[in-house]
């Protein structure tokens, strides 16, 4: 598995490369945003570790550029108190974030968790790996869906969320349930981050902000897939 490490702090880059290499990952590095976009495009990593504060092009811009071409998992690296940074990153399509200073072991665990959620390539569609609820058709093997015949690409996190909703239609799922199922772990305060992923998913489904058709908000509890969709 290939990991692109993007950070302008040489010490952090060196530590991450050392830990990742010991765990058997192949690494490439970039120390500014422009080079990060170029390397992501050319090298096709399996995971991108992306710092927010970068020269040339910040992490948000890099995330946005990568998302135009790829659904590769992106883990943002952010400052401890920069909650706004984390929310912006998630809304732009990042799958997870790690707060600085962080434990390299925790980061490795998150990389493993996110890679477990990505289905291996090369599988063909069958009844077992296609989920259908009404006009929503989710293809498990390549993280794409069709809504009213329109093909839409999903990030790994969005794919996991939609899979959970489609396999539990009409059931109310709390934020904690969603984050535990999607991330494979839950830390205090993480429940709210699922809101950003739901916002992105609704946008791709074509849900209106005021009256969403597919993913309903159950205030004070969580979310559910509408139970009245026609199969």
Number of C-alpha atoms within 10 A of each C-alpha: 10 16 24 23 25 28 24 18 12 10 10 15 17 13 12 20 20 14 15 21 13 10 10 10 15 15 18 18 21 20 18 20 27 18 16 27 19 15 17 24 14 9 12 15 19 19 22 26 23 28 27 25 19 22 13 13 16 16 27 25 18 25 26 16 19 21 19 9 11 15 21 22 25 28 25 24 25 23 16 13 10 12 13 10 19 25 18 13 27 25 19 19 28 29 22 20 22 20 16 13 11 13 11 15 12 11 20 15 14 19 21 13 15 21 17 12 16 20 13 11 8 8 11 10 12 11 8 8 13 14 18 16 18 13 13 21 19 24 22 22 17 21 20 18 24 16 15 11 10 10 12 13 18 23 23 25 27 23 23 20 20 23 18 18 22 20 13 15 18 17 14 18 19 17 19 20 15 20 21 15 14 24 19 15 14 15 9 7 8 15 17 14 18 22 18 19 22 19 16 19 22 20 13 15 20 13 16 12 10 6 10 15 16 21 23 18 17 12 7 8 12 19 21 21 23 20 14 12 14 9 8
